Amino acid sequence: MIRGRREFSVMVKEVRRQLGLSQEALAQELRVSYATINRWEKGKTAPFKLAREQFDAFCRKMTQEGKLSL
């Protein structure tokens, strides 16, 4: 999927845009903090393995439900 921090930050923003979610709402969905989503979007940090797996699973679910197109 996406590898670098920059590409991941773009992906997070795009997922939020398509789903109409705030950073806070996405954080709740993924069970991470708002600050974590904010840092991901700014490219300051990349997710740890578990958080990345949660994000990928969330994206798969939203895609299967027809709510997300990546």
PQR file with spaces between the fields and no chain letter, atoms N, CA, C, O and H, PARSE charges and radii, in Angstrom:
ATOM       1  N    MET     1       0.848   -1.186    0.000 -0.4000 1.5000
ATOM       2  CA   MET     1       0.000    0.000    0.000 -0.0000 2.0000
ATOM       3  C    MET     1       0.890    1.244    0.000  0.5500 1.7000
ATOM       4  O    MET     1       1.750    1.371   -0.871 -0.5500 1.4000
ATOM       5  N    ILE     2       0.713    2.142    0.927 -0.4000 1.5000
ATOM       6  CA   ILE     2       1.484    3.389    0.991 -0.0000 2.0000
ATOM       7  C    ILE     2       2.706    3.160    1.873  0.5500 1.7000
ATOM       8  O    ILE     2       2.607    2.494    2.903 -0.5500 1.4000
ATOM       9  H    ILE     2       0.014    2.039    1.634  0.4000 1.0000
ATOM      10  N    ARG     3       3.850    3.700    1.486 -0.4000 1.5000
ATOM      11  CA   ARG     3       5.065    3.422    2.235 -0.0000 2.0000
ATOM      12  C    ARG     3       5.603    4.593    3.044  0.5500 1.7000
ATOM      13  O    ARG     3       5.788    4.464    4.254 -0.5500 1.4000
ATOM      14  H    ARG     3       3.931    4.242    0.649  0.4000 1.0000
ATOM      15  N    GLY     4       5.857    5.717    2.415 -0.4000 1.5000
ATOM      16  CA   GLY     4       6.500    6.827    3.100 -0.0000 2.0000
ATOM      17  C    GLY     4       5.550    7.664    3.931  0.5500 1.7000
ATOM      18  O    GLY     4       4.330    7.593    3.779 -0.5500 1.4000
ATOM      19  H    GLY     4       5.706    5.822    1.432  0.4000 1.0000
ATOM      20  N    ARG     5       6.141    8.466    4.820 -0.4000 1.5000
ATOM      21  CA   ARG     5       5.327    9.343    5.668 -0.0000 2.0000
ATOM      22  C    ARG     5       4.475   10.296    4.851  0.5500 1.7000
ATOM      23  O    ARG     5       3.294   10.493    5.137 -0.5500 1.4000
ATOM      24  H    ARG     5       7.131    8.523    4.943  0.4000 1.0000
ATOM      25  N    ARG     6       5.079   10.881    3.841 -0.4000 1.5000
ATOM      26  CA   ARG     6       4.353   11.865    3.011 -0.0000 2.0000
ATOM      27  C    ARG     6       3.150   11.216    2.343  0.5500 1.7000
ATOM      28  O    ARG     6       2.047   11.761    2.368 -0.5500 1.4000
ATOM      29  H    ARG     6       6.038   10.722    3.608  0.4000 1.0000
ATOM      30  N    GLU     7       3.366   10.059    1.750 -0.4000 1.5000
ATOM      31  CA   GLU     7       2.269    9.375    1.079 -0.0000 2.0000
ATOM      32  C    GLU     7       1.193    8.965    2.075  0.5500 1.7000
ATOM      33  O    GLU     7       0.002    9.030    1.771 -0.5500 1.4000
ATOM      34  H    GLU     7       4.262    9.616    1.729  0.4000 1.0000
ATOM      35  N    PHE     8       1.614    8.542    3.262 -0.4000 1.5000
ATOM      36  CA   PHE     8       0.643    8.146    4.276 -0.0000 2.0000
ATOM      37  C    PHE     8      -0.159    9.356    4.737  0.5500 1.7000
ATOM      38  O    PHE     8      -1.368    9.251    4.940 -0.5500 1.4000
ATOM      39  H    PHE     8       2.582    8.488    3.509  0.4000 1.0000
ATOM      40  N    SER     9       0.490   10.492    4.904 -0.4000 1.5000
ATOM      41  CA   SER     9      -0.230   11.685    5.345 -0.0000 2.0000
ATOM      42  C    SER     9      -1.294   12.082    4.321  0.5500 1.7000
ATOM      43  O    SER     9      -2.392   12.496    4.695 -0.5500 1.4000
ATOM      44  H    SER     9       1.473   10.577    4.738  0.4000 1.0000
ATOM      45  N    VAL    10      -0.976   11.959    3.045 -0.4000 1.5000
ATOM      46  CA   VAL    10      -1.937   12.253    1.986 -0.0000 2.0000
ATOM      47  C    VAL    10      -3.100   11.268    2.053  0.5500 1.7000
ATOM      48  O    VAL    10      -4.257   11.649    1.876 -0.5500 1.4000
ATOM      49  H    VAL    10      -0.085   11.623    2.741  0.4000 1.0000
ATOM      50  N    MET    11      -2.788   10.006    2.309 -0.4000 1.5000
ATOM      51  CA   MET    11      -3.821    8.973    2.395 -0.0000 2.0000
ATOM      52  C    MET    11      -4.778    9.257    3.555  0.5500 1.7000
ATOM      53  O    MET    11      -5.994    9.147    3.395 -0.5500 1.4000
ATOM      54  H    MET    11      -1.848    9.696    2.453  0.4000 1.0000
ATOM      55  N    VAL    12      -4.247    9.615    4.701 -0.4000 1.5000
ATOM      56  CA   VAL    12      -5.106    9.898    5.862 -0.0000 2.0000
ATOM      57  C    VAL    12      -6.040   11.063    5.546  0.5500 1.7000
ATOM      58  O    VAL    12      -7.233   11.001    5.842 -0.5500 1.4000
ATOM      59  H    VAL    12      -3.260    9.704    4.831  0.4000 1.0000
ATOM      60  N    LYS    13      -5.508   12.108    4.953 -0.4000 1.5000
ATOM      61  CA   LYS    13      -6.335   13.264    4.592 -0.0000 2.0000
ATOM      62  C    LYS    13      -7.427   12.878    3.599  0.5500 1.7000
ATOM      63  O    LYS    13      -8.569   13.322    3.721 -0.5500 1.4000
ATOM      64  H    LYS    13      -4.539   12.158    4.712  0.4000 1.0000
ATOM      65  N    GLU    14      -7.079   12.058    2.628 -0.4000 1.5000
ATOM      66  CA   GLU    14      -8.035   11.650    1.608 -0.0000 2.0000
ATOM      67  C    GLU    14      -9.138   10.768    2.200  0.5500 1.7000
ATOM      68  O    GLU    14     -10.308   10.912    1.845 -0.5500 1.4000
ATOM      69  H    GLU    14      -6.151   11.697    2.529  0.4000 1.0000
ATOM      70  N    VAL    15      -8.771    9.876    3.081 -0.4000 1.5000
ATOM      71  CA   VAL    15      -9.761    9.027    3.746 -0.0000 2.0000
ATOM      72  C    VAL    15     -10.731    9.899    4.531  0.5500 1.7000
ATOM      73  O    VAL    15     -11.946    9.718    4.451 -0.5500 1.4000
ATOM      74  H    VAL    15      -7.820    9.759    3.368  0.4000 1.0000
ATOM      75  N    ARG    16     -10.190   10.838    5.284 -0.4000 1.5000
ATOM      76  CA   ARG    16     -11.065   11.735    6.057 -0.0000 2.0000
ATOM      77  C    ARG    16     -11.982   12.545    5.149  0.5500 1.7000
ATOM      78  O    ARG    16     -13.168   12.708    5.436 -0.5500 1.4000
ATOM      79  H    ARG    16      -9.203   10.984    5.348  0.4000 1.0000
ATOM      80  N    ARG    17     -11.427   13.045    4.062 -0.4000 1.5000
ATOM      81  CA   ARG    17     -12.212   13.858    3.129 -0.0000 2.0000
ATOM      82  C    ARG    17     -13.369   13.040    2.554  0.5500 1.7000
ATOM      83  O    ARG    17     -14.518   13.483    2.566 -0.5500 1.4000
ATOM      84  H    ARG    17     -10.463   12.913    3.829  0.4000 1.0000
ATOM      85  N    GLN    18     -13.062   11.859    2.057 -0.4000 1.5000
ATOM      86  CA   GLN    18     -14.095   11.032    1.437 -0.0000 2.0000
ATOM      87  C    GLN    18     -15.182   10.619    2.431  0.5500 1.7000
ATOM      88  O    GLN    18     -16.356   10.526    2.073 -0.5500 1.4000
ATOM      89  H    GLN    18     -12.129   11.498    2.047  0.4000 1.0000
ATOM      90  N    LEU    19     -14.789   10.375    3.663 -0.4000 1.5000
ATOM      91  CA   LEU    19     -15.753    9.926    4.666 -0.0000 2.0000
ATOM      92  C    LEU    19     -16.405   11.082    5.420  0.5500 1.7000
ATOM      93  O    LEU    19     -17.343   10.877    6.190 -0.5500 1.4000
ATOM      94  H    LEU    19     -13.836   10.450    3.954  0.4000 1.0000
ATOM      95  N    GLY    20     -15.908   12.291    5.196 -0.4000 1.5000
ATOM      96  CA   GLY    20     -16.459   13.455    5.874 -0.0000 2.0000
ATOM      97  C    GLY    20     -16.217   13.426    7.374  0.5500 1.7000
ATOM      98  O    GLY    20     -17.068   13.850    8.156 -0.5500 1.4000
ATOM      99  H    GLY    20     -15.146   12.457    4.570  0.4000 1.0000
ATOM     100  N    LEU    21     -15.049   12.921    7.774 -0.4000 1.5000
ATOM     101  CA   LEU    21     -14.716   12.805    9.193 -0.0000 2.0000
ATOM     102  C    LEU    21     -13.739   13.888    9.628  0.5500 1.7000
ATOM     103  O    LEU    21     -12.858   14.288    8.867 -0.5500 1.4000
ATOM     104  H    LEU    21     -14.358   12.577    7.139  0.4000 1.0000
ATOM     105  N    SER    22     -13.905   14.350   10.840 -0.4000 1.5000
ATOM     106  CA   SER    22     -12.922   15.243   11.441 -0.0000 2.0000
ATOM     107  C    SER    22     -11.740   14.384   11.908  0.5500 1.7000
ATOM     108  O    SER    22     -11.828   13.157   11.947 -0.5500 1.4000
ATOM     109  H    SER    22     -14.621   14.025   11.458  0.4000 1.0000
ATOM     110  N    GLN    23     -10.649   15.040   12.257 -0.4000 1.5000
ATOM     111  CA   GLN    23      -9.515   14.294   12.807 -0.0000 2.0000
ATOM     112  C    GLN    23      -9.938   13.581   14.085  0.5500 1.7000
ATOM     113  O    GLN    23      -9.530   12.447   14.335 -0.5500 1.4000
ATOM     114  H    GLN    23     -10.577   16.037   12.225  0.4000 1.0000
ATOM     115  N    GLU    24     -10.743   14.238   14.877 -0.4000 1.5000
ATOM     116  CA   GLU    24     -11.214   13.663   16.128 -0.0000 2.0000
ATOM     117  C    GLU    24     -12.070   12.411   15.887  0.5500 1.7000
ATOM     118  O    GLU    24     -11.918   11.405   16.579 -0.5500 1.4000
ATOM     119  H    GLU    24     -11.074   15.160   14.674  0.4000 1.0000
ATOM     120  N    ALA    25     -12.962   12.485   14.907 -0.4000 1.5000
ATOM     121  CA   ALA    25     -13.837   11.352   14.598 -0.0000 2.0000
ATOM     122  C    ALA    25     -13.025   10.165   14.071  0.5500 1.7000
ATOM     123  O    ALA    25     -13.286    9.022   14.447 -0.5500 1.4000
ATOM     124  H    ALA    25     -13.085   13.303   14.344  0.4000 1.0000
ATOM     125  N    LEU    26     -12.050   10.429   13.210 -0.4000 1.5000
ATOM     126  CA   LEU    26     -11.214    9.343   12.703 -0.0000 2.0000
ATOM     127  C    LEU    26     -10.406    8.727   13.846  0.5500 1.7000
ATOM     128  O    LEU    26     -10.250    7.508   13.915 -0.5500 1.4000
ATOM     129  H    LEU    26     -11.839   11.358   12.905  0.4000 1.0000
ATOM     130  N    ALA    27      -9.901    9.565   14.729 -0.4000 1.5000
ATOM     131  CA   ALA    27      -9.154    9.071   15.886 -0.0000 2.0000
ATOM     132  C    ALA    27     -10.014    8.119   16.713  0.5500 1.7000
ATOM     133  O    ALA    27      -9.535    7.076   17.158 -0.5500 1.4000
ATOM     134  H    ALA    27     -10.028   10.556   14.673  0.4000 1.0000
ATOM     135  N    GLN    28     -11.264    8.471   16.917 -0.4000 1.5000
ATOM     136  CA   GLN    28     -12.169    7.608   17.682 -0.0000 2.0000
ATOM     137  C    GLN    28     -12.399    6.286   16.960  0.5500 1.7000
ATOM     138  O    GLN    28     -12.412    5.228   17.589 -0.5500 1.4000
ATOM     139  H    GLN    28     -11.653    9.318   16.556  0.4000 1.0000
ATOM     140  N    GLU    29     -12.579    6.341   15.654 -0.4000 1.5000
ATOM     141  CA   GLU    29     -12.783    5.114   14.868 -0.0000 2.0000
ATOM     142  C    GLU    29     -11.589    4.170   14.983  0.5500 1.7000
ATOM     143  O    GLU    29     -11.750    2.952   15.060 -0.5500 1.4000
ATOM     144  H    GLU    29     -12.568    7.201   15.143  0.4000 1.0000
ATOM     145  N    LEU    30     -10.392    4.749   14.992 -0.4000 1.5000
ATOM     146  CA   LEU    30      -9.163    3.941   15.019 -0.0000 2.0000
ATOM     147  C    LEU    30      -8.665    3.662   16.432  0.5500 1.7000
ATOM     148  O    LEU    30      -7.721    2.898   16.632 -0.5500 1.4000
ATOM     149  H    LEU    30     -10.261    5.738   14.929  0.4000 1.0000
ATOM     150  N    ARG    31      -9.310    4.290   17.403 -0.4000 1.5000
ATOM     151  CA   ARG    31      -8.911    4.161   18.806 -0.0000 2.0000
ATOM     152  C    ARG    31      -7.478    4.645   19.045  0.5500 1.7000
ATOM     153  O    ARG    31      -6.669    4.009   19.721 -0.5500 1.4000
ATOM     154  H    ARG    31     -10.077    4.911   17.241  0.4000 1.0000
ATOM     155  N    VAL    32      -7.216    5.811   18.449 -0.4000 1.5000
ATOM     156  CA   VAL    32      -5.950    6.512   18.690 -0.0000 2.0000
ATOM     157  C    VAL    32      -6.323    7.926   19.120  0.5500 1.7000
ATOM     158  O    VAL    32      -7.499    8.290   19.098 -0.5500 1.4000
ATOM     159  H    VAL    32      -7.872    6.328   17.900  0.4000 1.0000
ATOM     160  N    SER    33      -5.349    8.712   19.505 -0.4000 1.5000
ATOM     161  CA   SER    33      -5.637   10.073   19.939 -0.0000 2.0000
ATOM     162  C    SER    33      -5.769   11.021   18.741  0.5500 1.7000
ATOM     163  O    SER    33      -5.272   10.752   17.648 -0.5500 1.4000
ATOM     164  H    SER    33      -4.394    8.416   19.523  0.4000 1.0000
ATOM     165  N    TYR    34      -6.450   12.128   18.989 -0.4000 1.5000
ATOM     166  CA   TYR    34      -6.548   13.190   17.986 -0.0000 2.0000
ATOM     167  C    TYR    34      -5.143   13.638   17.582  0.5500 1.7000
ATOM     168  O    TYR    34      -4.864   13.852   16.402 -0.5500 1.4000
ATOM     169  H    TYR    34      -6.854   12.346   19.878  0.4000 1.0000
ATOM     170  N    ALA    35      -4.264   13.777   18.574 -0.4000 1.5000
ATOM     171  CA   ALA    35      -2.900   14.237   18.299 -0.0000 2.0000
ATOM     172  C    ALA    35      -2.174   13.283   17.351  0.5500 1.7000
ATOM     173  O    ALA    35      -1.368   13.719   16.529 -0.5500 1.4000
ATOM     174  H    ALA    35      -4.490   13.603   19.532  0.4000 1.0000
ATOM     175  N    THR    36      -2.453   12.001   17.464 -0.4000 1.5000
ATOM     176  CA   THR    36      -1.833   11.014   16.581 -0.0000 2.0000
ATOM     177  C    THR    36      -2.263   11.254   15.141  0.5500 1.7000
ATOM     178  O    THR    36      -1.425   11.277   14.240 -0.5500 1.4000
ATOM     179  H    THR    36      -3.108   11.647   18.132  0.4000 1.0000
ATOM     180  N    ILE    37      -3.554   11.432   14.916 -0.4000 1.5000
ATOM     181  CA   ILE    37      -4.051   11.701   13.561 -0.0000 2.0000
ATOM     182  C    ILE    37      -3.442   12.993   13.035  0.5500 1.7000
ATOM     183  O    ILE    37      -3.041   13.063   11.873 -0.5500 1.4000
ATOM     184  H    ILE    37      -4.235   11.414   15.647  0.4000 1.0000
ATOM     185  N    ASN    38      -3.370   14.000   13.871 -0.4000 1.5000
ATOM     186  CA   ASN    38      -2.797   15.279   13.477 -0.0000 2.0000
ATOM     187  C    ASN    38      -1.335   15.119   13.051  0.5500 1.7000
ATOM     188  O    ASN    38      -0.922   15.663   12.027 -0.5500 1.4000
ATOM     189  H    ASN    38      -3.696   13.943   14.815  0.4000 1.0000
ATOM     190  N    ARG    39      -0.567   14.383   13.827 -0.4000 1.5000
ATOM     191  CA   ARG    39       0.857   14.154   13.475 -0.0000 2.0000
ATOM     192  C    ARG    39       0.983   13.349   12.193  0.5500 1.7000
ATOM     193  O    ARG    39       1.863   13.623   11.376 -0.5500 1.4000
ATOM     194  H    ARG    39      -0.903   13.941   14.659  0.4000 1.0000
ATOM     195  N    TRP    40       0.113   12.354   12.002 -0.4000 1.5000
ATOM     196  CA   TRP    40       0.148   11.582   10.752 -0.0000 2.0000
ATOM     197  C    TRP    40      -0.115   12.480    9.562  0.5500 1.7000
ATOM     198  O    TRP    40       0.597   12.415    8.560 -0.5500 1.4000
ATOM     199  H    TRP    40      -0.601   12.132   12.665  0.4000 1.0000
ATOM     200  N    GLU    41      -1.131   13.316    9.667 -0.4000 1.5000
ATOM     201  CA   GLU    41      -1.483   14.182    8.539 -0.0000 2.0000
ATOM     202  C    GLU    41      -0.405   15.204    8.224  0.5500 1.7000
ATOM     203  O    GLU    41      -0.212   15.566    7.063 -0.5500 1.4000
ATOM     204  H    GLU    41      -1.709   13.368   10.481  0.4000 1.0000
ATOM     205  N    LYS    42       0.289   15.664    9.229 -0.4000 1.5000
ATOM     206  CA   LYS    42       1.364   16.633    9.006 -0.0000 2.0000
ATOM     207  C    LYS    42       2.666   15.962    8.596  0.5500 1.7000
ATOM     208  O    LYS    42       3.652   16.644    8.313 -0.5500 1.4000
ATOM     209  H    LYS    42       0.132   15.370   10.172  0.4000 1.0000
ATOM     210  N    GLY    43       2.681   14.629    8.560 -0.4000 1.5000
ATOM     211  CA   GLY    43       3.867   13.885    8.168 -0.0000 2.0000
ATOM     212  C    GLY    43       4.953   13.888    9.217  0.5500 1.7000
ATOM     213  O    GLY    43       6.108   13.583    8.921 -0.5500 1.4000
ATOM     214  H    GLY    43       1.881   14.075    8.790  0.4000 1.0000
ATOM     215  N    LYS    44       4.588   14.235   10.460 -0.4000 1.5000
ATOM     216  CA   LYS    44       5.586   14.293   11.529 -0.0000 2.0000
ATOM     217  C    LYS    44       5.944   12.914   12.059  0.5500 1.7000
ATOM     218  O    LYS    44       7.066   12.684   12.510 -0.5500 1.4000
ATOM     219  H    LYS    44       3.650   14.483   10.701  0.4000 1.0000
ATOM     220  N    THR    45       4.985   12.001   12.002 -0.4000 1.5000
ATOM     221  CA   THR    45       5.246   10.628   12.444 -0.0000 2.0000
ATOM     222  C    THR    45       4.540    9.663   11.506  0.5500 1.7000
ATOM     223  O    THR    45       3.583   10.018   10.817 -0.5500 1.4000
ATOM     224  H    THR    45       4.074   12.188   11.636  0.4000 1.0000
ATOM     225  N    ALA    46       5.027    8.461   11.500 -0.4000 1.5000
ATOM     226  CA   ALA    46       4.373    7.363   10.789 -0.0000 2.0000
ATOM     227  C    ALA    46       3.758    6.455   11.850  0.5500 1.7000
ATOM     228  O    ALA    46       4.249    6.398   12.978 -0.5500 1.4000
ATOM     229  H    ALA    46       5.803    8.172   12.060  0.4000 1.0000
ATOM     230  N    PRO    47       2.698    5.752   11.497 -0.5600 1.5000
ATOM     231  CA   PRO    47       2.059    4.904   12.496  0.2800 2.0000
ATOM     232  C    PRO    47       2.899    3.693   12.863  0.5500 1.7000
ATOM     233  O    PRO    47       3.657    3.166   12.048 -0.5500 1.4000
ATOM     234  N    PHE    48       2.744    3.264   14.110 -0.4000 1.5000
ATOM     235  CA   PHE    48       3.341    1.998   14.517 -0.0000 2.0000
ATOM     236  C    PHE    48       2.578    0.885   13.816  0.5500 1.7000
ATOM     237  O    PHE    48       1.500    1.116   13.269 -0.5500 1.4000
ATOM     238  H    PHE    48       2.128    3.692   14.771  0.4000 1.0000
ATOM     239  N    LYS    49       3.123   -0.301   13.832 -0.4000 1.5000
ATOM     240  CA   LYS    49       2.549   -1.431   13.102 -0.0000 2.0000
ATOM     241  C    LYS    49       1.082   -1.666   13.456  0.5500 1.7000
ATOM     242  O    LYS    49       0.256   -1.812   12.555 -0.5500 1.4000
ATOM     243  H    LYS    49       3.999   -0.489   14.277  0.4000 1.0000
ATOM     244  N    LEU    50       0.740   -1.707   14.728 -0.4000 1.5000
ATOM     245  CA   LEU    50      -0.631   -1.985   15.141 -0.0000 2.0000
ATOM     246  C    LEU    50      -1.578   -0.900   14.652  0.5500 1.7000
ATOM     247  O    LEU    50      -2.658   -1.205   14.147 -0.5500 1.4000
ATOM     248  H    LEU    50       1.411   -1.589   15.461  0.4000 1.0000
ATOM     249  N    ALA    51      -1.191    0.352   14.795 -0.4000 1.5000
ATOM     250  CA   ALA    51      -2.037    1.458   14.346 -0.0000 2.0000
ATOM     251  C    ALA    51      -2.200    1.416   12.829  0.5500 1.7000
ATOM     252  O    ALA    51      -3.281    1.696   12.312 -0.5500 1.4000
ATOM     253  H    ALA    51      -0.314    0.600   15.206  0.4000 1.0000
ATOM     254  N    ARG    52      -1.152    1.075   12.129 -0.4000 1.5000
ATOM     255  CA   ARG    52      -1.229    0.979   10.662 -0.0000 2.0000
ATOM     256  C    ARG    52      -2.183   -0.141   10.256  0.5500 1.7000
ATOM     257  O    ARG    52      -2.964    0.006    9.316 -0.5500 1.4000
ATOM     258  H    ARG    52      -0.274    0.847   12.549  0.4000 1.0000
ATOM     259  N    GLU    53      -2.112   -1.256   10.971 -0.4000 1.5000
ATOM     260  CA   GLU    53      -3.026   -2.362   10.686 -0.0000 2.0000
ATOM     261  C    GLU    53      -4.478   -1.956   10.944  0.5500 1.7000
ATOM     262  O    GLU    53      -5.377   -2.342   10.195 -0.5500 1.4000
ATOM     263  H    GLU    53      -1.478   -1.376   11.735  0.4000 1.0000
ATOM     264  N    GLN    54      -4.704   -1.178   12.004 -0.4000 1.5000
ATOM     265  CA   GLN    54      -6.049   -0.687   12.304 -0.0000 2.0000
ATOM     266  C    GLN    54      -6.525    0.246   11.186  0.5500 1.7000
ATOM     267  O    GLN    54      -7.671    0.152   10.745 -0.5500 1.4000
ATOM     268  H    GLN    54      -3.975   -0.865   12.612  0.4000 1.0000
ATOM     269  N    PHE    55      -5.664    1.129   10.738 -0.4000 1.5000
ATOM     270  CA   PHE    55      -6.013    2.054    9.663 -0.0000 2.0000
ATOM     271  C    PHE    55      -6.339    1.291    8.382  0.5500 1.7000
ATOM     272  O    PHE    55      -7.344    1.570    7.728 -0.5500 1.4000
ATOM     273  H    PHE    55      -4.733    1.205   11.096  0.4000 1.0000
ATOM     274  N    ASP    56      -5.496    0.336    8.027 -0.4000 1.5000
ATOM     275  CA   ASP    56      -5.720   -0.450    6.810 -0.0000 2.0000
ATOM     276  C    ASP    56      -7.023   -1.240    6.900  0.5500 1.7000
ATOM     277  O    ASP    56      -7.772   -1.305    5.926 -0.5500 1.4000
ATOM     278  H    ASP    56      -4.680    0.109    8.558  0.4000 1.0000
ATOM     279  N    ALA    57      -7.304   -1.843    8.058 -0.4000 1.5000
ATOM     280  CA   ALA    57      -8.543   -2.611    8.243 -0.0000 2.0000
ATOM     281  C    ALA    57      -9.756   -1.689    8.134  0.5500 1.7000
ATOM     282  O    ALA    57     -10.765   -2.052    7.528 -0.5500 1.4000
ATOM     283  H    ALA    57      -6.695   -1.791    8.850  0.4000 1.0000
ATOM     284  N    PHE    58      -9.655   -0.500    8.722 -0.4000 1.5000
ATOM     285  CA   PHE    58     -10.736    0.485    8.644 -0.0000 2.0000
ATOM     286  C    PHE    58     -10.985    0.869    7.180  0.5500 1.7000
ATOM     287  O    PHE    58     -12.134    0.940    6.744 -0.5500 1.4000
ATOM     288  H    PHE    58      -8.836   -0.206    9.214  0.4000 1.0000
ATOM     289  N    CYS    59      -9.925    1.114    6.432 -0.4000 1.5000
ATOM     290  CA   CYS    59     -10.060    1.481    5.023 -0.0000 2.0000
ATOM     291  C    CYS    59     -10.689    0.346    4.215  0.5500 1.7000
ATOM     292  O    CYS    59     -11.547    0.590    3.367 -0.5500 1.4000
ATOM     293  H    CYS    59      -8.991    1.057    6.786  0.4000 1.0000
ATOM     294  N    ARG    60     -10.270   -0.885    4.473 -0.4000 1.5000
ATOM     295  CA   ARG    60     -10.863   -2.030    3.780 -0.0000 2.0000
ATOM     296  C    ARG    60     -12.365   -2.119    4.065  0.5500 1.7000
ATOM     297  O    ARG    60     -13.168   -2.323    3.155 -0.5500 1.4000
ATOM     298  H    ARG    60      -9.573   -1.083    5.162  0.4000 1.0000
ATOM     299  N    LYS    61     -12.728   -1.964    5.324 -0.4000 1.5000
ATOM     300  CA   LYS    61     -14.135   -2.029    5.719 -0.0000 2.0000
ATOM     301  C    LYS    61     -14.947   -0.937    5.029  0.5500 1.7000
ATOM     302  O    LYS    61     -16.019   -1.207    4.488 -0.5500 1.4000
ATOM     303  H    LYS    61     -12.076   -1.798    6.064  0.4000 1.0000
ATOM     304  N    MET    62     -14.443    0.285    5.047 -0.4000 1.5000
ATOM     305  CA   MET    62     -15.153    1.393    4.428 -0.0000 2.0000
ATOM     306  C    MET    62     -15.259    1.210    2.905  0.5500 1.7000
ATOM     307  O    MET    62     -16.260    1.593    2.300 -0.5500 1.4000
ATOM     308  H    MET    62     -13.572    0.505    5.486  0.4000 1.0000
ATOM     309  N    THR    63     -14.232    0.628    2.297 -0.4000 1.5000
ATOM     310  CA   THR    63     -14.246    0.349    0.865 -0.0000 2.0000
ATOM     311  C    THR    63     -15.289   -0.721    0.549  0.5500 1.7000
ATOM     312  O    THR    63     -16.045   -0.592   -0.413 -0.5500 1.4000
ATOM     313  H    THR    63     -13.419    0.316    2.789  0.4000 1.0000
ATOM     314  N    GLN    64     -15.326   -1.771    1.357 -0.4000 1.5000
ATOM     315  CA   GLN    64     -16.311   -2.848    1.153 -0.0000 2.0000
ATOM     316  C    GLN    64     -17.734   -2.336    1.319  0.5500 1.7000
ATOM     317  O    GLN    64     -18.647   -2.810    0.643 -0.5500 1.4000
ATOM     318  H    GLN    64     -14.711   -1.875    2.139  0.4000 1.0000
ATOM     319  N    GLU    65     -17.927   -1.383    2.202 -0.4000 1.5000
ATOM     320  CA   GLU    65     -19.249   -0.811    2.430 -0.0000 2.0000
ATOM     321  C    GLU    65     -19.614    0.249    1.385  0.5500 1.7000
ATOM     322  O    GLU    65     -20.707    0.813    1.413 -0.5500 1.4000
ATOM     323  H    GLU    65     -17.186   -0.997    2.751  0.4000 1.0000
ATOM     324  N    GLY    66     -18.680    0.507    0.462 -0.4000 1.5000
ATOM     325  CA   GLY    66     -18.932    1.470   -0.605 -0.0000 2.0000
ATOM     326  C    GLY    66     -18.830    2.922   -0.168  0.5500 1.7000
ATOM     327  O    GLY    66     -19.301    3.817   -0.870 -0.5500 1.4000
ATOM     328  H    GLY    66     -17.792    0.048    0.438  0.4000 1.0000
ATOM     329  N    LYS    67     -18.222    3.162    0.983 -0.4000 1.5000
ATOM     330  CA   LYS    67     -18.095    4.518    1.502 -0.0000 2.0000
ATOM     331  C    LYS    67     -16.771    5.171    1.151  0.5500 1.7000
ATOM     332  O    LYS    67     -16.606    6.379    1.321 -0.5500 1.4000
ATOM     333  H    LYS    67     -17.839    2.435    1.553  0.4000 1.0000
ATOM     334  N    LEU    68     -15.825    4.377    0.661 -0.4000 1.5000
ATOM     335  CA   LEU    68     -14.483    4.858    0.398 -0.0000 2.0000
ATOM     336  C    LEU    68     -13.985    4.291   -0.913  0.5500 1.7000
ATOM     337  O    LEU    68     -14.206    3.116   -1.207 -0.5500 1.4000
ATOM     338  H    LEU    68     -15.959    3.395    0.522  0.4000 1.0000
ATOM     339  N    SER    69     -13.318    5.111   -1.701 -0.4000 1.5000
ATOM     340  CA   SER    69     -12.752    4.689   -2.966 -0.0000 2.0000
ATOM     341  C    SER    69     -11.303    5.143   -3.024  0.5500 1.7000
ATOM     342  O    SER    69     -11.019    6.328   -3.199 -0.5500 1.4000
ATOM     343  H    SER    69     -13.139    6.065   -1.462  0.4000 1.0000
ATOM     344  N    LEU    70     -10.394    4.195   -2.878 -0.4000 1.5000
ATOM     345  CA   LEU    70      -8.964    4.552   -2.899 -0.0000 2.0000
ATOM     346  C    LEU    70      -8.278    4.060   -4.134  0.5500 1.7000
ATOM     347  O    LEU    70      -7.078    4.278   -4.302 -0.5500 1.4000
ATOM     348  H    LEU    70     -10.625    3.232   -2.736  0.4000 1.0000
